[in-house]
Amino acid sequence: MIKLRITLLACLAGATLCQAAPTQAPAEAPLGPARVARQTPATVAAARAAAEARANPAPVAVELPALSVQQIAERNATARGGLQAWQRVASMSMSGKLDAGQSRPDGGQLAVVSKLERAKAKAELRKAVQEGKPLASAQQSIQLPFQLELKRPTLTRLEIPFQGETAVQVFDGVNGWKLRPYLGRHEVEAFSPDELRAAAAQQELDGPLLNYAAKGTRVSVQGGEMVNGRAAYKLELALKSGELRHLWVDAQTFLDLKIDAEPRRVDGKLRNVVTYMRDYRPVDGLLVAHQLETTVEGLPGAHRIYIEKVALNPSLQPSRFARPL
């Protein structure tokens, strides 16, 4: 059975496609007999703390030329292809592959793991232990195809096919519905309150900074920070909904580098969620990020979305966003 850890938090063309965040902490892979005796609560806690520190380094401030919000927004729009060009985009479709998780070496389920896959993983684990190989070598990452359709102002339709069936998640600008056959649920379900709140807070397909005033967003410059070796302007976005978001804009290219999302509760703790935008490519004169990487504070690893195809202004009928009767 598949256990997709996908939450449609925001659809921001040219910035964030879908931010994927796990709803629970990954389970610990079991240790071989020889390693169990060496593990103590103190060493386990120290290892986890070190992993969290590596995954979430402290932000490094950097001095940048003083620019106003309007100057940064104008340069950002120009870098991405121009405000007027983006305003002519009424709809967009994207397709590619997304990370659905990893299978554990013991065959346990972190994501998509069938009975056959579990048996195979357990056999690989036994072989790895016998040969003294690292257990991580038995892990396999799992990717699934996806199709995302966006239409102004905030209509979205996400489809993820798997084993002959298709998971669907739709927001029509007011209400949301989903179909989750991978959980054995073949009836249409309404969004949960949290899902509906997250969908309602998403930005239009051109992202949060383009034409921000018209969207009711207030923006302030919070200084400069390093993001993956790049100096960036950190902006605070006060959305019309009252929520706060932060966006990091490259100080040289003025492309979006990173954006945060609503914190997620994992292991009883609210953890920050951020998405990095990478691999910008031209699409009909506009620059669109083709790789998105989402991380959750305190959790190792990341979920990635690889965009392979982008279409601007496809014909999307209203029925694509209507709930089935």
KOLLO-688535 format. One line per 10 residues: for each residue x, y, z of N, C-alpha, C. Coordinates in Angstrom, 1 decimal. Example, Ala and Ser with C-alpha at 12.3 -4.5 7.8 and 13.67 -1.06 7.14 Angstrom:
REM KOLLO-688535
13.2/-5.7/7.8/12.3/-4.5/7.8/13.2/-3.3/7.8 ~ 12.8/-2.2/7.1/13.7/-1.1/7.1/12.9/0.0/7.9 $
This chain:
REM KOLLO-688535
0.8/-1.2/0.0/0.0/0.0/0.0/0.9/1.2/0.0 ~ 0.4/2.2/-0.6/1.2/3.5/-0.7/0.8/4.4/0.4 ~ 1.8/5.1/0.9/1.5/6.1/2.0/2.1/7.4/1.5 ~ 1.4/8.2/0.7/1.9/9.4/0.2/1.9/10.5/1.3 ~ 3.1/11.1/1.5/3.2/12.2/2.5/3.2/13.5/1.7 ~ 2.1/13.8/1.0/2.1/15.0/0.2/1.0/15.9/0.7 ~ 1.3/17.2/0.9/0.3/18.2/1.3/0.5/19.3/0.3 ~ -0.6/19.7/-0.3/-0.6/20.8/-1.3/-0.7/22.1/-0.5 ~ 0.5/22.6/-0.1/0.6/23.8/0.7/0.5/25.1/-0.1 ~ 1.1/25.0/-1.3/1.2/26.2/-2.1/1.5/25.8/-3.5 $
1.0/26.6/-4.5/1.3/26.4/-5.9/1.8/27.7/-6.4 ~ 3.0/27.9/-6.6/3.6/29.2/-7.0/4.4/28.9/-8.2 ~ 3.9/29.2/-9.4/4.7/29.0/-10.6/5.9/29.9/-10.6 ~ 7.0/29.3/-11.0/8.2/30.0/-11.0/8.9/30.1/-9.7 ~ 8.2/29.6/-8.7/8.8/29.6/-7.3/8.5/28.2/-6.7 ~ 7.4/28.0/-6.1/7.1/26.7/-5.5/6.0/26.0/-6.2 ~ 6.2/24.7/-6.5/5.1/23.9/-7.1/4.2/23.4/-6.0 ~ 4.7/22.3/-5.4/3.9/21.7/-4.3/4.9/21.5/-3.2 ~ 4.6/21.9/-2.0/5.5/21.7/-0.9/5.1/20.4/-0.3 ~ 6.0/19.4/-0.3/5.7/18.1/0.3/6.4/18.0/1.6 $
5.6/17.6/2.6/6.2/17.5/4.0/5.6/16.3/4.6 ~ 6.5/15.5/5.3/6.0/14.3/6.0/5.1/14.7/7.2 ~ 4.1/14.0/7.4/3.2/14.2/8.5/3.6/13.5/9.8 ~ 4.7/12.7/9.6/5.2/12.0/10.8/6.6/11.8/10.7 ~ 7.3/11.6/11.8/8.8/11.4/11.7/9.1/10.0/11.2 ~ 10.2/9.9/10.3/10.5/8.6/9.8/10.9/7.6/11.0 ~ 10.5/6.4/10.8/10.8/5.4/11.8/12.3/5.1/11.8 ~ 12.8/4.6/12.9/14.2/4.3/13.0/14.4/2.9/12.3 ~ 15.4/2.7/11.5/15.7/1.4/11.0/16.4/0.6/12.1 ~ 16.0/-0.7/12.2/16.6/-1.5/13.2/18.1/-1.7/13.0 $
18.8/-1.9/14.1/20.2/-2.1/14.1/20.6/-3.6/14.1 ~ 21.7/-3.9/13.5/22.1/-5.3/13.6/22.5/-5.7/15.0 ~ 22.5/-7.0/15.3/22.8/-7.4/16.7/24.1/-6.9/17.3 ~ 25.1/-6.8/16.4/26.4/-6.3/17.0/26.4/-4.8/17.3 ~ 25.4/-4.1/16.7/25.4/-2.6/16.9/24.5/-2.2/18.1 ~ 23.5/-3.1/18.4/22.6/-2.8/19.4/23.2/-2.6/20.8 ~ 24.2/-3.4/21.1/24.9/-3.3/22.4/25.6/-2.0/22.6 ~ 26.0/-1.3/21.5/26.8/-0.1/21.6/25.9/1.1/21.7 ~ 24.6/0.9/21.5/23.7/2.1/21.5/23.2/2.4/22.9 ~ 23.2/3.6/23.3/22.7/4.0/24.6/21.8/5.2/24.3 $
20.8/5.5/25.3/20.0/6.7/25.1/20.8/8.0/24.8 ~ 22.0/8.1/25.5/22.8/9.3/25.3/23.4/9.4/23.9 ~ 23.9/8.2/23.4/24.5/8.2/22.1/23.4/8.4/21.0 ~ 22.3/7.9/21.2/21.2/8.0/20.2/20.7/9.5/20.2 ~ 20.6/10.1/21.4/20.2/11.5/21.5/21.3/12.4/20.8 ~ 22.5/12.1/21.1/23.6/12.9/20.5/23.6/12.8/19.0 ~ 23.4/11.6/18.5/23.4/11.4/17.0/22.2/12.1/16.4 ~ 21.1/12.1/17.1/19.9/12.9/16.5/20.2/14.4/16.5 ~ 20.8/14.8/17.6/21.1/16.3/17.7/22.0/16.7/16.6 ~ 23.1/15.8/16.4/24.0/16.1/15.3/23.4/16.1/13.9 $
22.5/15.2/13.7/21.8/15.1/12.4/20.9/16.4/12.2 ~ 20.2/16.8/13.3/19.4/18.0/13.2/20.2/19.2/12.9 ~ 21.4/19.3/13.5/22.3/20.5/13.3/22.8/20.5/11.9 ~ 23.1/19.3/11.3/23.5/19.3/9.9/22.4/19.6/9.0 ~ 21.2/19.2/9.3/20.1/19.4/8.4/19.5/20.8/8.5 ~ 19.8/21.5/9.7/19.2/22.8/9.9/20.3/23.7/10.5 ~ 21.3/24.1/9.7/22.3/25.0/10.2/21.8/26.4/10.5 ~ 22.4/27.0/11.5/22.0/28.3/11.9/22.1/29.3/10.7 ~ 21.2/30.2/10.5/21.3/31.2/9.4/22.5/32.1/9.6 ~ 23.1/32.4/8.5/24.3/33.3/8.5/23.9/34.6/7.9 $
23.9/35.7/8.6/23.6/37.0/8.1/24.7/37.6/7.2 ~ 24.3/38.4/6.3/25.2/39.0/5.3/24.8/40.4/5.0 ~ 25.8/41.3/4.8/25.5/42.7/4.4/25.2/42.8/2.9 ~ 24.1/43.4/2.6/23.8/43.6/1.1/23.5/45.0/0.9 ~ 23.6/45.5/-0.4/23.2/46.8/-0.8/21.7/47.1/-0.3 ~ 21.5/48.2/0.2/20.1/48.6/0.7/19.2/48.8/-0.5 ~ 18.2/48.0/-0.6/17.2/48.1/-1.7/15.8/48.1/-1.0 ~ 14.9/48.8/-1.6/13.5/48.8/-1.1/12.8/47.6/-1.6 ~ 11.6/47.4/-1.0/10.8/46.2/-1.4/10.4/46.4/-2.9 ~ 10.1/47.6/-3.3/9.7/47.8/-4.7/10.8/47.5/-5.6 $
12.1/47.9/-5.3/13.2/47.6/-6.1/13.5/46.1/-6.2 ~ 13.4/45.4/-5.1/13.6/44.0/-5.2/12.5/43.3/-6.0 ~ 11.3/43.7/-5.8/10.1/43.1/-6.5/10.3/43.3/-8.0 ~ 10.7/44.5/-8.4/10.8/44.9/-9.8/11.9/44.0/-10.4 ~ 13.1/43.9/-9.7/14.1/43.1/-10.3/13.8/41.6/-10.3 ~ 13.0/41.2/-9.3/12.6/39.8/-9.3/11.7/39.5/-10.5 ~ 10.7/40.4/-10.8/9.8/40.3/-11.9/10.6/40.3/-13.2 ~ 11.6/41.2/-13.4/12.4/41.2/-14.6/13.2/39.9/-14.8 ~ 13.8/39.4/-13.7/14.6/38.2/-13.8/13.7/37.0/-14.2 ~ 12.5/37.0/-13.8/11.6/35.8/-14.1/10.9/36.0/-15.4 $
11.1/37.1/-16.1/10.5/37.2/-17.5/9.6/38.4/-17.7 ~ 9.4/39.1/-16.6/8.6/40.4/-16.7/7.2/40.2/-16.2 ~ 6.8/41.3/-15.4/5.4/41.3/-14.8/4.3/41.1/-15.8 ~ 4.4/41.9/-16.9/3.3/41.8/-17.9/3.2/40.4/-18.5 ~ 4.4/39.8/-18.8/4.4/38.5/-19.4/3.7/37.5/-18.5 ~ 4.0/37.6/-17.2/3.4/36.7/-16.2/1.9/36.9/-16.1 ~ 1.5/38.2/-16.2/0.1/38.5/-16.0/-0.8/38.0/-17.2 ~ -0.1/37.7/-18.3/-0.8/37.1/-19.5/-1.0/35.6/-19.3 ~ -0.4/35.0/-18.3/-0.6/33.6/-18.0/-1.8/33.4/-17.1 ~ -2.8/32.8/-17.7/-4.0/32.6/-16.9/-4.1/31.2/-16.4 $
-3.3/30.3/-17.0/-3.4/28.9/-16.5/-2.0/28.3/-16.8 ~ -1.7/27.2/-16.1/-0.4/26.5/-16.3/-0.6/25.0/-15.9 ~ 0.2/24.2/-16.6/0.2/22.8/-16.2/1.7/22.3/-16.1 ~ 1.9/21.5/-15.1/3.3/21.0/-14.9/3.2/19.5/-14.7 ~ 4.2/18.8/-15.2/4.3/17.3/-14.9/5.7/16.9/-14.7 ~ 5.9/15.8/-14.1/7.2/15.3/-13.8/7.2/14.2/-12.7 ~ 8.1/14.2/-11.8/8.2/13.1/-10.8/8.4/13.7/-9.4 ~ 7.9/13.1/-8.4/8.1/13.6/-7.1/8.5/12.4/-6.2 ~ 9.3/12.8/-5.1/9.7/11.8/-4.1/8.5/11.4/-3.3 ~ 8.3/10.1/-3.2/7.2/9.6/-2.3/7.8/9.0/-1.0 $
9.1/9.0/-0.9/9.8/8.5/0.3/10.8/7.4/0.0 ~ 11.1/6.6/1.0/12.1/5.5/0.9/11.6/4.3/1.6 ~ 11.9/3.2/1.1/11.6/1.9/1.7/12.8/1.7/2.7 ~ 12.4/1.2/3.9/13.4/0.9/5.0/14.1/-0.4/4.6 ~ 15.4/-0.5/5.1/16.1/-1.7/4.9/15.4/-3.0/5.4 ~ 14.6/-2.8/6.5/13.9/-4.0/7.0/12.6/-4.3/6.3 ~ 12.3/-3.5/5.3/11.0/-3.7/4.6/9.9/-2.9/5.2 ~ 10.1/-2.2/6.3/9.0/-1.4/6.9/8.6/-0.3/6.0 ~ 7.5/0.4/6.3/7.0/1.4/5.3/7.3/2.8/5.8 ~ 8.1/3.4/5.0/8.2/4.9/5.1/7.4/5.5/4.0 $
7.2/4.7/3.0/6.4/5.2/1.8/5.7/4.1/1.1 ~ 6.1/3.9/-0.2/5.5/2.9/-1.0/6.2/1.5/-0.8 ~ 5.6/0.6/-0.1/6.2/-0.7/0.1/5.1/-1.8/0.0 ~ 5.2/-2.7/-1.0/4.3/-3.8/-1.1/4.9/-5.0/-0.3 ~ 4.1/-6.0/-0.2/4.5/-7.2/0.6/5.8/-7.8/-0.1 ~ 5.8/-7.8/-1.4/6.9/-8.4/-2.2/8.1/-7.5/-1.9 ~ 7.9/-6.2/-2.0/9.1/-5.3/-1.7/9.6/-5.4/-0.3 ~ 8.7/-5.7/0.7/9.2/-5.8/2.1/10.0/-7.1/2.2 ~ 9.5/-8.2/1.6/10.3/-9.4/1.6/11.6/-9.3/1.0 ~ 11.7/-8.6/-0.2/13.0/-8.4/-0.9/13.9/-7.5/0.0 $
13.3/-6.5/0.6/14.1/-5.6/1.5/14.7/-6.3/2.7 ~ 13.9/-7.2/3.3/14.4/-8.0/4.4/15.5/-8.9/4.0 ~ 15.4/-9.5/2.8/16.5/-10.4/2.3/17.7/-9.6/2.1 ~ 17.6/-8.4/1.5/18.7/-7.5/1.3/19.4/-7.1/2.6 ~ 18.5/-6.8/3.6/19.1/-6.5/4.9/19.9/-7.6/5.5 ~ 19.4/-8.8/5.5/20.1/-10.0/6.0/21.4/-10.1/5.3 ~ 21.4/-10.0/4.0/22.6/-10.1/3.2/23.6/-9.0/3.6 ~ 23.1/-7.8/3.7/24.0/-6.6/4.1/24.7/-6.9/5.4 ~ 23.9/-7.4/6.4/24.4/-7.6/7.7/25.5/-8.7/7.7 ~ 25.2/-9.8/6.9/26.1/-10.9/6.8/27.5/-10.5/6.2 $
27.3/-9.6/5.2/28.5/-9.1/4.4/29.2/-7.9/5.1 ~ 28.6/-7.4/6.1/29.1/-6.2/6.8/29.0/-4.9/6.0 ~ 28.0/-4.8/5.2/27.8/-3.6/4.4/26.9/-2.6/5.1 ~ 27.0/-1.3/4.8/26.2/-0.3/5.5/24.7/-0.6/5.2 ~ 23.9/-0.5/6.2/22.4/-0.8/6.0/21.8/0.2/5.0 ~ 22.3/1.4/4.9/21.7/2.4/4.0/21.8/2.0/2.6 ~ 22.7/1.0/2.3/22.8/0.6/0.9/21.6/-0.2/0.4 ~ 20.8/-0.7/1.4/19.6/-1.5/1.1/18.4/-0.6/0.9 ~ 18.5/0.7/1.1/17.4/1.6/0.9/17.2/1.9/-0.5 ~ 15.9/2.2/-0.9/15.6/2.6/-2.2/14.6/3.8/-2.2 $
15.0/4.8/-2.9/14.1/5.9/-3.0/13.0/5.6/-4.0 ~ 11.8/6.2/-3.8/10.7/5.9/-4.6/10.1/7.2/-5.2 ~ 9.9/7.2/-6.5/9.4/8.4/-7.1/8.1/8.0/-7.9 ~ 7.2/9.0/-7.9/5.9/8.8/-8.6/5.7/9.9/-9.6 ~ 5.0/9.7/-10.7/4.7/10.7/-11.6/3.6/11.6/-11.1 ~ 3.5/12.9/-11.5/2.4/13.7/-11.1/2.1/14.7/-12.3 ~ 0.9/15.2/-12.2/0.4/16.2/-13.1/-0.3/17.3/-12.3 ~ 0.1/18.5/-12.4/-0.5/19.6/-11.6/-1.0/20.7/-12.6 ~ -2.3/21.1/-12.4/-2.9/22.1/-13.2/-3.3/23.3/-12.3 ~ -3.0/24.5/-12.8/-3.2/25.7/-12.0/-4.0/26.7/-12.9 $
-4.9/27.4/-12.3/-5.7/28.3/-13.0/-6.0/29.5/-12.1 ~ -5.9/30.7/-12.6/-6.2/31.9/-11.7/-7.6/31.9/-11.3 ~ -7.9/32.4/-10.0/-6.9/32.9/-9.2/-6.1/31.9/-8.4 ~ -6.8/30.9/-7.8/-6.1/29.9/-7.0/-6.7/28.5/-7.2 ~ -7.1/28.1/-8.4/-7.6/26.8/-8.7/-6.5/25.8/-8.9 ~ -6.5/24.7/-8.3/-5.5/23.7/-8.5/-6.1/22.3/-8.6 ~ -5.4/21.5/-9.4/-5.7/20.0/-9.5/-4.4/19.2/-9.6 ~ -4.2/18.3/-8.6/-3.0/17.5/-8.6/-3.5/16.1/-8.8 ~ -2.8/15.4/-9.7/-3.0/14.0/-9.9/-1.7/13.2/-9.8 ~ -1.8/12.0/-9.1/-0.7/11.1/-8.9/-1.1/9.7/-9.2 $
-0.8/9.2/-10.4/-1.2/7.8/-10.8/-0.3/6.8/-10.1 ~ -0.9/5.7/-9.7/-0.1/4.6/-9.0/-0.8/3.3/-9.1 ~ -0.1/2.3/-9.7/-0.7/1.0/-9.9/-2.1/0.9/-10.5 ~ -2.2/1.7/-11.6/-3.5/1.7/-12.3/-4.6/2.5/-11.8 ~ -4.4/3.2/-10.6/-5.3/4.1/-10.1/-4.7/5.5/-9.9 ~ -5.5/6.5/-9.7/-5.0/7.9/-9.6/-5.5/8.6/-8.4 ~ -4.6/9.1/-7.6/-5.0/10.0/-6.5/-5.2/11.4/-7.0 ~ -6.2/12.0/-6.5/-6.6/13.4/-7.0/-6.8/14.3/-5.8 ~ -6.3/15.5/-6.0/-6.5/16.5/-5.0/-6.9/17.8/-5.7 ~ -8.0/18.4/-5.4/-8.5/19.6/-6.1/-9.0/20.7/-5.2 $
-8.7/21.9/-5.5/-9.2/23.1/-4.8/-9.8/24.0/-5.8 ~ -11.0/24.4/-5.7/-11.7/25.3/-6.6/-11.7/26.7/-6.3 ~ -10.9/27.1/-5.3/-10.8/28.5/-4.9/-11.6/28.7/-3.6 ~ -12.5/27.8/-3.3/-13.4/27.9/-2.1/-13.4/26.6/-1.3 ~ -13.7/25.5/-2.1/-13.7/24.2/-1.4/-12.7/23.3/-2.0 ~ -12.4/22.2/-1.3/-11.4/21.2/-1.8/-12.0/19.8/-1.6 ~ -11.5/18.9/-2.5/-11.9/17.5/-2.4/-10.7/16.7/-2.8 ~ -10.8/15.4/-2.4/-9.6/14.5/-2.7/-10.2/13.1/-2.9 ~ -9.4/12.3/-3.6/-9.7/10.9/-3.9/-8.4/10.2/-3.6 ~ -8.4/9.2/-2.7/-7.2/8.5/-2.2/-7.3/7.0/-2.3 $
-7.3/6.5/-3.5/-7.4/5.0/-3.7/-6.2/4.3/-3.1 ~ -5.0/4.9/-2.9/-3.9/4.2/-2.4/-4.1/3.9/-0.9 ~ -5.1/4.5/-0.3/-5.4/4.2/1.1/-6.7/3.3/1.1 ~ -7.1/2.8/0.0/-8.3/2.0/-0.1/-9.6/2.7/0.0 ~ -9.5/4.1/-0.2/-10.7/4.9/-0.1/-11.0/5.4/-1.5 ~ -12.1/4.9/-2.0/-12.5/5.1/-3.4/-13.7/6.1/-3.5 ~ -14.0/6.7/-2.4/-15.1/7.7/-2.4/-14.4/9.1/-2.3 ~ -15.1/10.1/-2.8/-14.6/11.5/-2.8/-14.8/12.0/-1.4 ~ -13.7/12.6/-0.9/-13.7/13.2/0.5/-13.4/14.7/0.4 ~ -14.0/15.4/1.4/-13.8/16.9/1.5/-12.4/17.1/2.1 $
-11.8/18.2/1.9/-10.6/18.6/2.5/-10.8/18.7/4.0 ~ -9.8/18.4/4.8/-9.9/18.6/6.2/-9.8/20.1/6.5 ~ -10.1/20.6/7.7/-10.0/22.0/8.0/-8.5/22.5/7.7 ~ -7.5/21.7/8.1/-6.1/22.1/7.9/-5.8/22.2/6.4 ~ -6.3/21.2/5.7/-6.0/21.2/4.2/-6.7/22.4/3.6 ~ -7.9/22.7/4.0/-8.6/23.8/3.4/-8.0/25.1/3.7 ~ -7.5/25.3/4.9/-6.8/26.5/5.3/-5.5/26.7/4.5 ~ -4.8/25.6/4.3/-3.5/25.7/3.6/-3.8/26.0/2.1 ~ -4.8/25.4/1.5/-5.1/25.7/0.1/-5.6/27.1/-0.1 ~ -6.4/27.6/0.9/-6.9/29.0/0.8/-5.8/30.0/0.9 $
-4.7/29.6/1.6/-3.6/30.6/1.8/-2.6/30.6/0.6 ~ -2.8/29.7/-0.3/-1.8/29.6/-1.4/-1.9/30.8/-2.3 ~ -0.8/31.1/-3.0/-0.7/32.3/-3.9/-1.1/32.0/-5.3 ~ -1.3/33.0/-6.1/-1.6/32.8/-7.5/-0.4/32.2/-8.2 ~ -0.7/31.7/-9.4/0.4/30.9/-10.1/1.6/31.6/-10.4 ~ 1.7/33.0/-10.3/2.9/33.7/-10.5/3.7/33.9/-9.3 ~ 3.2/33.4/-8.1/4.0/33.5/-6.9/3.6/34.7/-6.1 ~ 4.2/34.8/-4.9/3.8/35.8/-3.9/4.3/37.2/-4.1 ~ 5.4/37.4/-4.8/6.0/38.7/-4.9/5.6/39.5/-6.1 ~ 5.3/38.9/-7.2/4.8/39.6/-8.4/3.5/40.3/-8.1 $
3.4/41.6/-8.3/2.2/42.3/-8.1/1.6/42.1/-6.7 ~ 2.5/42.1/-5.7/2.1/41.7/-4.4/1.1/42.6/-3.7 ~ 1.2/44.0/-4.0/0.2/44.9/-3.4/-1.2/44.6/-3.9 ~ -1.4/44.3/-5.2/-2.7/44.0/-5.7/-3.3/42.7/-5.0 ~ -2.4/41.8/-4.5/-2.9/40.6/-3.9/-3.1/40.8/-2.4 ~ -3.0/42.0/-1.9/-3.2/42.3/-0.5/-2.1/41.9/0.4 ~ -0.9/41.7/-0.2/0.3/41.3/0.6/1.1/42.5/1.0 ~ 1.5/42.5/2.3/2.5/43.6/2.7/3.9/42.9/2.8 ~ 4.9/43.6/2.3/6.2/43.0/2.2/7.2/43.9/2.9 ~ 8.1/43.4/3.7/9.2/44.1/4.3/10.5/43.4/4.2 $
11.6/44.1/4.1/12.9/43.6/4.0/13.5/43.3/5.4 ~ 13.9/42.0/5.6/14.4/41.6/6.9/15.9/41.5/7.0 ~ 16.6/42.0/5.9/18.0/41.9/5.9/18.5/40.9/4.9 ~ 19.8/40.5/5.1/20.4/39.5/4.2/20.8/38.2/4.9 ~ 20.7/37.1/4.2/21.1/35.8/4.7/21.8/35.0/3.6 ~ 22.6/34.1/4.0/23.2/33.1/3.0/22.2/31.9/2.9 ~ 22.0/31.6/1.6/21.2/30.4/1.3/21.9/29.5/0.3 ~ 22.4/28.4/0.9/23.2/27.4/0.0/24.3/28.1/-0.7 ~ 25.0/29.0/0.0/26.2/29.6/-0.6/25.9/30.9/-1.4 ~ 24.6/31.3/-1.4/24.2/32.5/-2.2/23.7/33.5/-1.2 $
24.1/34.8/-1.4/23.6/35.9/-0.6/22.2/36.2/-1.1 ~ 21.3/36.4/-0.1/19.9/36.6/-0.5/19.2/37.6/0.4 ~ 18.3/38.4/-0.2/17.5/39.3/0.6/16.4/38.4/1.2 ~ 16.2/38.6/2.6/15.1/37.9/3.3/13.9/38.9/3.4 ~ 12.8/38.4/2.8/11.6/39.3/2.8/10.5/38.6/3.7 ~ 9.8/39.4/4.5/8.7/39.0/5.3/7.4/39.3/4.5 ~ 6.5/38.3/4.3/5.3/38.5/3.6/4.1/38.4/4.5 ~ 3.4/39.5/4.7/2.2/39.4/5.5/1.0/39.3/4.6 ~ 0.5/38.0/4.5/-0.5/37.7/3.5/-1.9/38.3/3.9 ~ -2.7/38.4/2.9/-4.1/39.0/3.1/-4.8/38.2/4.1 $
-4.5/36.9/4.2/-5.2/36.0/5.2/-4.7/36.2/6.6 ~ -3.6/37.0/6.8/-3.1/37.3/8.1/-1.9/36.4/8.4 ~ -1.6/35.4/7.6/-0.5/34.6/7.8/0.8/35.3/7.4 ~ 1.9/34.9/8.0/3.3/35.4/7.7/4.1/34.3/7.0 ~ 4.7/34.7/5.9/5.6/33.8/5.2/7.0/34.6/5.0 ~ 8.0/33.9/4.7/9.3/34.5/4.4/9.8/33.9/3.0 ~ 10.4/34.9/2.3/10.9/34.5/0.9/12.3/35.1/0.8 ~ 13.2/34.2/0.3/14.6/34.6/0.1/14.8/34.8/-1.4 ~ 15.3/36.0/-1.8/15.6/36.3/-3.2/17.0/36.5/-3.4 ~ 17.6/35.8/-4.4/19.0/35.9/-4.7/19.4/37.3/-4.9 $
20.5/37.8/-4.3/20.9/39.2/-4.4/21.6/39.5/-5.7 ~ 22.0/38.4/-6.5/22.6/38.7/-7.8/21.6/38.4/-8.9 ~ 21.0/37.2/-8.9/20.1/36.9/-10.0/18.7/37.4/-9.8 ~ 18.3/37.7/-8.5/17.0/38.1/-8.1/15.9/37.1/-8.4 ~ 16.3/35.9/-8.5/15.3/34.8/-8.5/15.0/34.3/-7.1 ~ 13.8/33.7/-7.0/13.5/33.1/-5.7/14.4/31.9/-5.4 ~ 14.9/31.9/-4.2/15.8/30.8/-3.7/15.1/29.9/-2.7 ~ 14.2/30.4/-1.9/13.7/29.7/-0.8/12.5/30.3/-0.2 ~ 11.5/29.5/0.2/10.3/30.1/0.8/9.8/29.1/1.9 ~ 9.3/29.7/3.0/8.8/28.8/4.0/7.3/28.6/3.9 $
6.8/27.7/4.7/5.4/27.4/4.7/4.9/27.3/6.1 ~ 3.6/27.0/6.3/3.0/26.8/7.6/3.7/25.6/8.3 ~ 4.2/25.8/9.5/4.8/24.8/10.3/3.9/23.5/10.3 ~ 4.6/22.4/10.4/3.9/21.1/10.5/4.2/20.5/11.8 ~ 3.2/19.8/12.4/3.3/19.1/13.7/3.8/17.7/13.5 ~ 5.0/17.5/13.9/5.7/16.2/13.8/6.2/15.7/15.2 ~ 5.8/14.5/15.6/6.2/14.1/16.9/5.8/15.0/18.0 ~ 4.6/15.6/17.9/4.1/16.5/18.9/4.8/17.9/18.9 ~ 5.6/18.2/17.9/6.3/19.5/17.9/6.1/20.2/16.6 ~ 5.8/21.5/16.6/5.7/22.2/15.4/7.1/22.5/14.8 $
7.2/22.1/13.6/8.5/22.2/12.9/8.4/23.1/11.7 ~ 9.4/23.9/11.4/9.4/24.8/10.3/9.6/23.9/9.0 ~ 8.9/24.4/7.9/9.0/23.8/6.6/9.5/24.8/5.6 ~ 10.5/24.4/4.8/11.0/25.4/3.8/11.2/24.6/2.5 ~ 11.0/25.3/1.4/11.2/24.8/0.1/12.3/25.6/-0.7 ~ 13.2/24.9/-1.3/14.3/25.5/-2.1/13.9/25.4/-3.6 ~ 14.1/26.5/-4.3/13.8/26.5/-5.7/15.1/26.4/-6.5 ~ 15.3/25.4/-7.4/16.5/25.2/-8.1/16.2/25.0/-9.6 ~ 17.3/25.0/-10.4/17.2/24.6/-11.8/16.2/25.4/-12.6 ~ 16.4/26.7/-12.6/15.5/27.6/-13.4/15.8/27.3/-14.9 $
14.7/27.2/-15.6/14.8/27.0/-17.1/13.8/27.9/-17.8 ~ 14.1/28.4/-19.0/13.1/29.2/-19.7/12.0/28.4/-20.3 ~ 10.8/29.0/-20.1/9.5/28.4/-20.7/8.8/29.6/-21.4 ~ 8.9/29.6/-22.7/8.2/30.7/-23.5/8.6/32.1/-23.0 ~ 9.8/32.3/-22.7/10.3/33.6/-22.2/10.2/33.8/-20.7 ~ 9.7/32.9/-20.0/9.6/33.0/-18.5/10.6/32.0/-17.9 ~ 11.1/32.4/-16.7/12.0/31.4/-16.0/11.2/30.7/-14.9 ~ 11.2/29.4/-14.9/10.5/28.5/-14.0/11.4/27.6/-13.4 ~ 11.4/27.5/-12.0/12.2/26.5/-11.3/11.7/25.1/-11.7 ~ 12.6/24.2/-12.0/12.3/22.8/-12.4/12.7/21.8/-11.3 $
13.2/22.2/-10.2/13.5/21.3/-9.1/13.1/22.0/-7.8 ~ 12.3/21.4/-7.0/11.9/21.9/-5.7/12.2/20.9/-4.6 ~ 12.9/21.4/-3.6/13.3/20.6/-2.5/12.8/21.1/-1.2 ~ 12.0/20.3/-0.5/11.3/20.6/0.8/12.0/19.9/1.9 ~ 12.3/20.6/3.0/12.9/20.0/4.2/12.0/20.4/5.4 ~ 12.0/19.6/6.4/11.3/19.9/7.6/12.3/19.9/8.8 ~ 12.3/21.0/9.6/13.2/21.2/10.6/13.3/20.0/11.6 ~ 14.6/19.6/11.8/14.8/18.5/12.7/14.7/17.1/12.1 ~ 14.3/17.0/10.8/14.2/15.7/10.2/15.2/15.6/9.1 ~ 15.9/14.4/9.0/16.9/14.3/8.0/16.2/14.1/6.6 $
17.0/14.4/5.6/16.5/14.1/4.2/15.6/15.3/3.7 ~ 15.2/15.1/2.5/14.3/16.1/1.8/13.4/15.4/0.8 ~ 12.3/16.1/0.5/11.4/15.6/-0.6/11.6/16.5/-1.8 ~ 11.8/15.9/-2.9/12.1/16.7/-4.1/11.0/16.5/-5.2 ~ 10.8/17.5/-5.9/9.9/17.5/-7.1/10.7/17.9/-8.3 ~ 10.6/17.0/-9.3/11.4/17.2/-10.5/10.4/17.6/-11.7 ~ 10.4/18.8/-12.1/9.4/19.2/-13.2/10.1/18.9/-14.5 ~ 9.4/18.2/-15.3/9.9/17.8/-16.6/9.3/18.6/-17.8 ~ 8.0/19.0/-17.6/7.3/19.7/-18.7/6.4/20.8/-18.1 ~ 6.4/21.9/-18.7/5.6/23.1/-18.3/4.9/23.6/-19.5 $
3.6/23.8/-19.4/2.8/24.4/-20.4/2.1/25.6/-19.9 ~ 2.1/26.7/-20.7/1.5/28.0/-20.3/0.2/28.1/-21.0 ~ -0.8/28.6/-20.3/-2.2/28.8/-20.8/-2.8/27.6/-21.5 ~ -2.7/26.4/-20.9/-3.5/25.3/-21.5/-5.0/25.6/-21.2 ~ -5.8/25.0/-22.1/-7.2/25.1/-21.9/-7.7/24.2/-20.8 ~ -8.1/24.8/-19.7/-8.6/24.0/-18.5/-10.1/24.4/-18.3 ~ -10.9/23.4/-18.5/-12.3/23.6/-18.4/-12.7/23.6/-16.9 ~ -13.8/24.3/-16.6/-14.3/24.4/-15.2/-14.5/23.0/-14.6 ~ -14.9/22.0/-15.4/-15.2/20.7/-14.9/-13.9/20.0/-14.3 ~ -12.7/20.5/-14.7/-11.5/19.9/-14.1/-11.4/20.2/-12.6 $
-12.1/21.2/-12.2/-12.0/21.6/-10.7/-13.3/21.4/-10.0 ~ -14.3/20.8/-10.7/-15.6/20.5/-10.0/-15.6/19.2/-9.3 ~ -16.2/19.1/-8.2/-16.3/17.9/-7.4/-17.2/16.9/-8.2 ~ -16.8/15.6/-8.3/-17.7/14.7/-9.0/-19.0/14.5/-8.2 ~ -20.0/14.3/-8.9/-21.4/14.0/-8.3/-21.5/12.6/-7.8 $
